[in-house]
């Protein structure tokens, strides 16, 4: 595809857009500029090369009914289905409710509350000094290790895939409210963070009990052996590391210094795990000496040991799947590029891969797009959103590291519905294409879809084949060129098209600010809406 073709098509789209009434859906592109059949695309390309006439005339010659397509797409009237007045208000209780009581926060609160209640009971027994009390340092260490283990497991690729497959197995014949709750499976990060905070809370309790025992030993005049000294040192270092990790994991801090957060989360976490291993060995050695039992026997009877084994295996596993893969780079523009891989015959719908140049520094997740016509391999769409992506675009490479197993993402929940509204901004169309470009024969539960895509210069930035893929999935797709129209009211447009199309739910892939605004706004309108929550 030549740059001349893209430029001609872009100018024609812009010309047609300027002819549309300003009151019609924020000057949206006329819909269905592209037909469904490949030979018709070839005809359009030939006509584009031969003439500079208006796009409508070219496509009419190619046999596309533009007037009927425009009636169902671009001329969609926002006034026909306006947002409810209560939702338009920033002070709306409904919007506040869905922001404050999101599924992620409810899961976090549930995990934290259960642990807090258990800790209160633990401390109450400790205070009363009951002989049958379970309030011992060993039990607080077990509670901390159990929480950390669950938190790490919630980030394992196969755990995530299992959760998605279970949730998305709910029949589409089920009531919408059941499928709505099942589709919130992507909020599993609430369990991860809840267990992380709760585990730290239990570990602080363990730390207090350990140093209380050490203080009693010193007051009695007895000296500390090497096990006690090692236990004190590892406990103090681990507490500092855990507090450090939690401080940088706070959403506001994480968003401002994300690269530093990634580094701290990784290396401080690994160091904390190493300290926990040293601590466990010290505790087991001490217990073995006092109980006159073998070290190995005490070790296998210590619950934290098994939790640490599971945590360590989860950390090591992605590294066993680290591969140096060949990649073909398709330069789209200064803002975007597309990476093509062929090491797999086929990638499962709505899965993502983690890419990196330096696996010890950072990894970045990208949704995969299946190749057209069942060809081997897949691709990933990357836009300039930071230092790493900017380097990928400006300095293309022939090889790149792929780490871990492919992981299912939020777009997968679309399979729970018969008809769905897909909303994307900018390069968010990439994850959407993972679903849009999958043929029905490869995806029996593929839903009917309406598509809204808002992007700056979509054709010159992402090229014509991406736009064609969108129109293949939805002949009446709405594409907004924000360069010419501004961002507009994406929430109002999404709600209007949702009602107009009779969809059961909406999924959005965008940046954090837009995602929250649209998801919370649609949910306040009673619309099942889903979008990434950026918790990691």
C-alpha positions as CSV (number, residue, x, y, z in Angstrom):
1,X,0.0,0.0,0.0
2,X,1.5,3.3,-1.0
3,X,1.6,6.5,0.9
4,X,-0.2,8.2,-2.1
5,X,-3.1,5.8,-1.6
6,X,-3.3,6.6,2.1
7,X,-3.1,10.3,1.5
8,X,-5.8,10.2,-1.2
9,X,-8.1,8.2,1.0
10,X,-7.5,10.4,4.0
11,X,-8.3,13.5,2.0
12,X,-11.4,12.0,0.6
13,X,-12.6,11.0,4.1
14,X,-11.9,14.5,5.4
15,X,-13.7,16.0,2.4
16,X,-16.8,13.9,3.0
17,X,-16.7,14.6,6.7
18,X,-16.7,18.3,6.1
19,X,-20.0,17.9,4.2
20,X,-21.7,16.3,7.1
21,X,-23.9,18.5,9.4
22,X,-22.0,19.8,12.4
23,X,-24.8,18.6,14.7
24,X,-24.5,15.0,13.6
25,X,-22.4,13.0,16.1
26,X,-19.5,15.4,16.4
27,X,-18.9,15.4,12.6
28,X,-18.2,11.7,12.5
29,X,-16.7,10.1,9.4
30,X,-19.3,8.7,7.0
31,X,-19.5,5.0,7.8
32,X,-18.9,2.0,5.6
33,X,-16.4,3.5,3.2
34,X,-15.1,0.0,2.7
35,X,-17.1,-3.1,1.5
36,X,-16.8,-6.6,2.8
37,X,-15.2,-8.5,-0.1
38,X,-11.5,-8.4,-0.8
39,X,-12.1,-8.0,-4.6
40,X,-14.1,-4.9,-3.9
41,X,-11.1,-3.4,-2.0
42,X,-9.0,-4.1,-5.0
43,X,-11.5,-2.3,-7.1
44,X,-11.4,0.7,-4.8
45,X,-7.7,0.8,-4.8
46,X,-7.6,0.8,-8.6
47,X,-10.2,3.6,-8.7
48,X,-8.2,5.6,-6.1
49,X,-5.1,5.4,-8.4
50,X,-7.0,6.5,-11.5
51,X,-9.0,9.5,-10.2
52,X,-9.1,12.3,-7.7
53,X,-12.8,12.6,-7.6
54,X,-14.8,12.4,-4.3
55,X,-14.7,9.1,-2.4
56,X,-18.4,8.6,-2.6
57,X,-18.2,8.5,-6.4
58,X,-15.3,6.0,-6.4
59,X,-17.1,3.6,-4.0
60,X,-20.4,3.9,-5.9
61,X,-18.5,2.8,-9.0
62,X,-17.2,-0.1,-7.1
63,X,-20.7,-1.2,-6.2
64,X,-20.9,0.1,-2.6
65,X,-24.2,1.7,-1.4
66,X,-22.9,4.8,0.4
67,X,-26.2,6.5,1.0
68,X,-27.7,3.6,2.9
69,X,-24.5,3.1,4.9
70,X,-24.4,6.7,5.9
71,X,-27.9,6.6,7.1
72,X,-27.1,3.9,9.6
73,X,-23.7,5.2,10.5
74,X,-22.3,8.7,10.2
75,X,-25.7,10.5,10.3
76,X,-26.4,9.0,13.7
77,X,-28.0,11.7,15.8
78,X,-26.7,12.3,19.4
79,X,-29.9,14.1,20.3
80,X,-32.0,10.9,19.6
81,X,-30.6,9.1,22.6
82,X,-29.1,11.8,25.0
83,X,-27.4,11.0,28.2
84,X,-29.6,11.0,31.3
85,X,-29.5,14.4,33.0
86,X,-28.2,12.9,36.3
87,X,-25.3,11.3,34.5
88,X,-24.3,14.5,32.7
89,X,-23.8,16.2,36.1
90,X,-20.4,15.8,37.6
91,X,-22.0,15.6,41.0
92,X,-24.1,12.6,40.0
93,X,-24.4,10.1,42.8
94,X,-24.5,7.2,40.3
95,X,-21.1,8.1,38.8
96,X,-19.6,8.6,42.3
97,X,-21.0,5.2,43.3
98,X,-19.5,3.3,40.4
99,X,-16.1,5.1,40.8
100,X,-15.9,4.5,44.6
101,X,-17.4,1.0,44.7
102,X,-15.9,-0.5,41.6
103,X,-15.4,-4.3,41.5
104,X,-11.7,-3.9,41.9
105,X,-12.2,-1.9,45.1
106,X,-14.9,-4.3,46.4
107,X,-12.5,-7.3,46.0
108,X,-9.7,-5.4,47.7
109,X,-12.1,-4.4,50.5
110,X,-13.3,-8.0,50.9
111,X,-9.8,-9.5,51.2
112,X,-8.6,-6.7,53.5
113,X,-11.7,-7.0,55.8
114,X,-11.4,-10.7,56.2
115,X,-7.8,-10.4,57.1
116,X,-8.4,-7.5,59.4
117,X,-11.1,-9.4,61.3
118,X,-8.8,-12.4,61.7
119,X,-6.0,-10.1,62.9
120,X,-8.3,-8.5,65.5
121,X,-9.2,-12.0,66.8
122,X,-5.5,-12.9,66.8
123,X,-4.5,-9.8,68.8
124,X,-7.3,-10.3,71.2
125,X,-6.2,-13.8,72.0
126,X,-2.6,-12.6,72.3
127,X,-3.6,-9.9,74.8
128,X,-5.6,-12.3,77.0
129,X,-2.7,-14.8,76.9
130,X,-4.9,-17.8,76.5
131,X,-3.0,-21.1,76.7
132,X,-5.0,-22.4,73.7
133,X,-4.3,-19.3,71.8
134,X,-3.3,-19.5,68.1
135,X,-1.6,-16.1,68.5
136,X,1.9,-17.2,67.9
137,X,4.7,-15.8,65.7
138,X,4.5,-19.0,63.5
139,X,0.8,-18.5,62.8
140,X,1.2,-14.8,61.9
141,X,4.1,-15.8,59.5
142,X,1.8,-18.4,58.0
143,X,-1.0,-15.9,57.4
144,X,1.5,-13.4,55.8
145,X,3.0,-16.1,53.6
146,X,-0.5,-17.3,52.5
147,X,-1.5,-13.8,51.5
148,X,1.7,-13.2,49.6
149,X,1.3,-16.6,47.8
150,X,-2.3,-15.8,46.7
151,X,-1.2,-12.3,45.6
152,X,1.6,-13.7,43.4
153,X,-0.6,-16.5,42.0
154,X,-3.1,-13.8,40.8
155,X,-0.4,-12.5,38.5
156,X,0.5,-15.9,37.0
157,X,-0.4,-16.2,33.4
158,X,-2.1,-19.5,33.7
159,X,-4.1,-18.4,36.7
160,X,-5.3,-15.4,34.8
161,X,-6.2,-17.5,31.7
162,X,-8.0,-20.0,33.9
163,X,-10.1,-17.3,35.5
164,X,-11.0,-15.8,32.1
165,X,-11.9,-19.2,30.7
166,X,-14.1,-20.1,33.6
167,X,-15.9,-16.7,33.5
168,X,-16.3,-16.7,29.8
169,X,-17.8,-20.2,29.8
170,X,-21.0,-18.8,31.2
171,X,-23.7,-19.4,28.5
172,X,-24.9,-16.4,26.5
173,X,-28.4,-17.6,27.2
174,X,-27.9,-16.7,30.9
175,X,-29.5,-13.5,32.2
176,X,-27.5,-10.4,31.4
177,X,-26.9,-9.6,35.1
178,X,-25.1,-12.9,35.6
179,X,-22.9,-12.4,32.5
180,X,-22.3,-8.8,33.7
181,X,-20.8,-10.0,37.0
182,X,-18.8,-12.8,35.2
183,X,-17.3,-10.2,32.8
184,X,-15.8,-8.3,35.8
185,X,-13.2,-11.1,35.9
186,X,-10.5,-8.7,34.7
187,X,-10.7,-7.0,38.1
188,X,-8.7,-9.8,39.7
189,X,-6.0,-7.3,40.5
190,X,-8.2,-6.3,43.5
191,X,-7.3,-9.7,45.0
192,X,-3.6,-9.2,44.2
193,X,-3.4,-5.8,45.9
194,X,-5.7,-6.8,48.8
195,X,-3.5,-9.8,49.6
196,X,-0.3,-7.7,49.2
197,X,-1.5,-5.1,51.8
198,X,-3.0,-7.8,54.1
199,X,0.2,-9.9,53.9
200,X,2.2,-6.9,54.9
201,X,-0.2,-6.2,57.8
202,X,0.3,-9.8,59.1
203,X,4.1,-9.5,58.6
204,X,4.2,-6.4,60.7
205,X,2.5,-8.3,63.4
206,X,5.0,-11.2,63.0
207,X,7.8,-8.6,63.2
208,X,6.4,-7.2,66.5
209,X,6.2,-10.7,68.0
210,X,9.7,-11.6,66.9
211,X,11.3,-8.5,68.4
212,X,9.2,-8.9,71.6
213,X,10.7,-12.4,72.0
214,X,14.2,-11.1,71.3
215,X,13.8,-8.4,73.8
216,X,12.6,-10.9,76.4
217,X,15.7,-13.1,75.7
218,X,18.0,-10.1,76.1
219,X,16.3,-9.0,79.4
220,X,16.8,-12.5,80.8
221,X,20.5,-12.2,80.3
222,X,20.7,-15.0,77.7
223,X,22.7,-14.3,74.6
224,X,21.4,-14.5,71.0
225,X,22.6,-17.4,68.9
226,X,23.1,-17.1,65.1
227,X,19.6,-18.1,64.3
228,X,18.1,-15.3,66.4
229,X,20.5,-12.7,64.9
230,X,19.7,-13.9,61.4
231,X,16.0,-13.8,62.1
232,X,16.1,-10.3,63.5
233,X,18.2,-9.0,60.5
234,X,16.0,-10.6,57.8
235,X,12.8,-9.5,59.5
236,X,13.9,-5.9,59.7
237,X,15.1,-5.8,56.1
238,X,11.9,-7.5,54.8
239,X,9.6,-5.0,56.7
240,X,11.5,-2.1,55.1
241,X,11.2,-3.6,51.6
242,X,7.5,-4.4,52.0
243,X,6.7,-0.8,53.1
244,X,8.8,0.5,50.2
245,X,6.9,-1.6,47.7
246,X,3.5,-0.6,49.0
247,X,4.5,3.1,49.0
248,X,5.5,3.0,45.3
249,X,2.5,0.8,44.4
250,X,0.0,3.5,45.4
251,X,-1.9,4.5,42.2
252,X,-0.9,8.1,42.2
253,X,2.8,7.4,42.8
254,X,2.8,4.5,40.3
255,X,1.2,6.7,37.5
256,X,3.7,9.5,38.0
257,X,6.9,7.4,38.1
258,X,5.8,4.2,36.4
259,X,9.3,3.1,35.3
260,X,10.7,3.5,38.8
261,X,7.7,1.6,40.2
262,X,8.4,-1.4,37.8
263,X,12.0,-1.5,38.9
264,X,11.3,-1.3,42.6
265,X,8.4,-3.7,42.5
266,X,10.6,-6.3,40.7
267,X,13.9,-6.0,42.6
268,X,12.5,-5.1,46.0
269,X,10.1,-8.0,45.6
270,X,12.9,-10.5,44.7
271,X,15.0,-9.3,47.6
272,X,12.1,-9.7,50.0
273,X,11.5,-13.2,48.8
274,X,15.3,-14.0,49.4
275,X,15.0,-12.6,52.9
276,X,11.9,-14.7,53.6
277,X,13.9,-17.8,52.6
278,X,16.7,-16.9,54.9
279,X,14.2,-16.2,57.6
280,X,12.5,-19.5,57.2
281,X,15.7,-21.4,57.3
282,X,16.6,-19.5,60.5
283,X,13.3,-20.3,62.1
284,X,13.4,-24.0,61.1
285,X,17.0,-24.3,62.4
286,X,16.0,-22.8,65.7
287,X,12.9,-25.0,66.1
288,X,14.9,-28.0,65.1
289,X,17.5,-27.3,67.8
290,X,14.9,-26.7,70.5
291,X,12.7,-29.7,69.7
292,X,15.6,-32.1,69.0
293,X,14.1,-33.0,65.6
294,X,15.8,-33.2,62.2
295,X,16.0,-30.0,60.1
296,X,14.3,-31.7,57.1
297,X,11.4,-32.9,59.2
298,X,10.7,-29.5,60.7
299,X,11.1,-27.9,57.3
300,X,8.4,-29.9,55.6
301,X,6.1,-29.4,58.6
302,X,6.4,-25.6,58.3
303,X,3.6,-24.1,56.2
304,X,5.5,-20.9,55.1
305,X,8.0,-23.1,53.4
306,X,5.5,-24.5,51.0
307,X,4.0,-21.1,50.3
308,X,7.5,-19.8,49.5
309,X,8.1,-22.8,47.2
310,X,4.9,-21.8,45.2
311,X,5.9,-18.1,45.2
312,X,9.4,-18.9,43.9
313,X,8.1,-21.2,41.2
314,X,5.7,-18.5,40.0
315,X,8.6,-16.0,39.8
316,X,10.9,-18.3,38.0
317,X,8.3,-19.7,35.5
318,X,8.1,-16.7,33.1
319,X,11.9,-16.7,32.8
320,X,11.8,-20.3,31.6
321,X,9.7,-19.1,28.7
322,X,12.0,-16.1,27.7
323,X,12.7,-16.3,24.0
324,X,14.7,-14.2,21.5
325,X,12.2,-13.9,18.6
326,X,12.6,-12.7,15.1
327,X,10.2,-9.8,14.3
328,X,9.3,-8.0,11.1
329,X,8.6,-4.3,11.7
330,X,5.9,-2.5,9.6
331,X,6.5,1.2,10.0
332,X,3.1,2.9,10.0
333,X,4.0,6.5,11.0
334,X,6.1,8.5,13.4
335,X,3.4,7.7,16.0
336,X,2.8,4.0,15.5
337,X,4.4,0.8,14.3
338,X,3.3,-2.8,13.9
339,X,5.4,-5.8,14.9
340,X,4.8,-9.1,13.0
341,X,5.7,-12.5,14.5
342,X,5.5,-15.9,12.9
343,X,6.8,-18.3,15.6
344,X,3.3,-19.5,16.4
345,X,0.7,-20.9,13.9
346,X,-2.1,-19.1,15.6
347,X,-2.6,-17.0,18.7
348,X,-5.8,-17.4,20.8
349,X,-8.3,-14.5,20.5
350,X,-7.7,-11.6,22.9
351,X,-4.4,-12.8,24.2
352,X,-1.4,-10.5,24.9
353,X,2.3,-11.0,24.9
354,X,5.1,-9.4,27.0
355,X,7.9,-7.8,25.0
356,X,11.2,-6.3,26.1
357,X,14.7,-5.4,25.0
358,X,16.1,-5.9,28.5
359,X,14.1,-8.5,30.5
360,X,15.9,-7.5,33.7
361,X,14.7,-3.9,33.4
362,X,11.1,-3.9,32.1
363,X,8.5,-5.7,30.1
364,X,5.5,-4.3,28.2
365,X,2.3,-6.2,27.4
366,X,0.7,-5.8,24.0
367,X,-2.5,-7.4,22.6
368,X,-2.0,-9.7,19.7
369,X,-3.8,-9.4,16.3
370,X,-4.5,-12.6,14.3
371,X,-3.2,-12.4,10.7
372,X,-5.7,-12.2,7.8
373,X,-6.9,-15.2,5.9
374,X,-5.7,-17.7,8.5
375,X,-2.0,-17.0,7.8
376,X,0.6,-18.2,10.3
377,X,1.6,-15.8,13.1
378,X,0.2,-12.6,14.6
379,X,1.0,-8.9,15.0
380,X,1.0,-6.3,17.7
381,X,0.1,-2.6,17.3
382,X,2.4,-0.2,19.2
383,X,2.0,3.6,19.5
384,X,4.3,6.2,21.0
385,X,3.3,6.2,24.7
386,X,6.6,6.5,26.5
387,X,10.4,6.1,26.2
388,X,10.3,2.4,25.4
389,X,7.6,2.6,22.7
390,X,9.3,5.6,21.2
391,X,12.5,3.7,20.9
392,X,10.7,0.8,19.2
393,X,9.2,3.2,16.6
394,X,12.4,5.2,16.0
395,X,14.9,2.3,16.1
396,X,13.3,-0.8,14.6
397,X,14.9,-4.1,15.6
398,X,15.0,-7.5,13.9
399,X,14.7,-9.4,17.2
400,X,13.0,-8.9,20.5
401,X,12.6,-10.8,23.7
402,X,9.1,-12.4,24.4
403,X,8.7,-13.4,28.0
404,X,6.2,-15.7,29.7
405,X,3.0,-17.3,28.3
406,X,0.4,-15.4,26.3
407,X,-2.3,-14.0,28.7
408,X,-6.0,-13.3,28.0
409,X,-7.1,-9.7,28.3
410,X,-10.2,-7.6,29.0
411,X,-11.5,-7.8,25.4
412,X,-12.1,-11.5,26.0
413,X,-15.3,-10.7,28.1
414,X,-17.0,-9.6,24.8
415,X,-17.6,-13.3,24.2
416,X,-20.1,-13.3,27.0
417,X,-22.6,-11.2,25.0
418,X,-24.6,-11.7,21.8
419,X,-24.2,-8.1,20.6
420,X,-21.5,-5.7,21.9
421,X,-20.3,-2.1,21.4
422,X,-16.6,-1.9,21.0
423,X,-15.0,1.5,21.8
424,X,-11.4,2.4,21.2
425,X,-9.2,5.5,21.1
426,X,-5.9,5.7,19.3
427,X,-3.8,2.5,19.4
428,X,-6.5,1.0,21.6
429,X,-7.8,-0.3,18.3
430,X,-5.0,-2.9,18.5
431,X,-6.5,-5.0,21.3
432,X,-9.9,-4.6,19.6
433,X,-8.6,-6.0,16.4
434,X,-7.7,-9.2,18.2
435,X,-11.5,-9.7,18.3
436,X,-12.6,-7.8,15.3
437,X,-10.2,-9.6,12.9
438,X,-10.9,-13.2,14.2
439,X,-13.2,-15.0,11.7
440,X,-16.5,-16.4,12.9
441,X,-15.4,-20.0,12.0
442,X,-12.5,-19.7,14.5
443,X,-14.6,-18.2,17.2
444,X,-18.1,-19.8,17.5
445,X,-19.2,-17.3,20.2
446,X,-18.1,-14.3,18.2
447,X,-20.7,-11.5,19.0
448,X,-22.3,-9.0,16.6
449,X,-20.3,-5.8,17.0
450,X,-20.7,-2.1,16.6
451,X,-17.5,-0.1,16.6
452,X,-16.5,3.4,17.6
453,X,-12.9,4.4,17.0
454,X,-11.6,7.9,17.9
455,X,-8.0,8.6,16.7
456,X,-5.9,11.4,15.4
457,X,-5.4,11.0,11.6
458,X,-6.4,7.3,11.7
459,X,-5.4,6.6,8.1
460,X,-2.1,8.4,8.0
461,X,-1.2,7.1,11.6
462,X,-2.3,3.5,11.4
463,X,-2.7,3.0,7.6
464,X,-5.6,1.9,5.5
465,X,-5.4,-1.8,6.3
466,X,-6.3,-1.1,9.9
467,X,-9.2,1.0,8.9
468,X,-10.3,-1.7,6.5
469,X,-10.2,-4.3,9.3
470,X,-12.5,-2.1,11.4
471,X,-15.1,-1.8,8.6
472,X,-14.9,-5.5,7.8
473,X,-16.1,-6.2,11.4
474,X,-18.7,-3.4,11.4
475,X,-19.8,-2.1,8.0
476,X,-21.3,1.0,9.7
477,X,-18.4,1.6,12.1
478,X,-18.0,5.2,13.4
479,X,-14.4,6.5,13.1
480,X,-13.7,10.0,14.5
481,X,-10.7,11.9,13.3
482,X,-9.9,14.0,16.3
483,X,-7.4,16.1,14.4
484,X,-10.3,17.6,12.5
485,X,-13.2,17.4,14.9
486,X,-11.7,17.5,18.4
487,X,-12.3,14.7,20.9
488,X,-16.0,15.4,21.3
489,X,-18.2,13.7,23.9
490,X,-17.2,10.1,23.6
491,X,-19.4,9.1,26.5
492,X,-22.5,10.6,24.9
493,X,-21.7,9.0,21.5
494,X,-21.1,5.6,23.1
495,X,-24.4,5.7,25.1
496,X,-26.3,6.8,22.0
497,X,-24.9,4.1,19.8
498,X,-25.4,1.5,22.5
499,X,-29.1,2.3,22.7
500,X,-29.5,2.6,19.0
501,X,-27.7,-0.7,18.3
502,X,-29.5,-2.8,20.9
503,X,-26.2,-4.0,22.3
504,X,-26.0,-5.9,25.6
505,X,-22.7,-4.4,26.8
506,X,-19.8,-2.1,25.9
507,X,-16.0,-2.6,26.1
508,X,-13.6,0.2,25.8
509,X,-9.8,0.2,25.2
510,X,-8.3,3.6,25.9
511,X,-6.1,5.5,28.3
512,X,-6.9,5.5,32.0
513,X,-8.7,8.9,32.1
514,X,-11.0,8.2,29.1
515,X,-11.6,4.6,30.2
516,X,-12.7,5.6,33.7
517,X,-14.9,8.4,32.4
518,X,-16.7,6.2,29.8
519,X,-17.0,3.0,31.9
520,X,-18.3,4.8,35.0
521,X,-20.6,7.0,32.9
522,X,-22.1,4.1,31.0
523,X,-22.5,2.1,34.2
524,X,-24.3,5.0,35.8
525,X,-26.7,4.8,32.9
526,X,-27.3,1.1,33.6
527,X,-25.1,-0.1,30.8
528,X,-22.8,-3.1,31.4
529,X,-19.4,-1.5,30.6
530,X,-15.9,-2.9,30.8
531,X,-12.4,-1.5,30.4
532,X,-8.9,-2.1,31.7
533,X,-8.3,-0.8,35.2
534,X,-4.6,-0.2,35.0
535,X,-3.8,-1.7,38.4
536,X,-0.4,-3.0,37.3
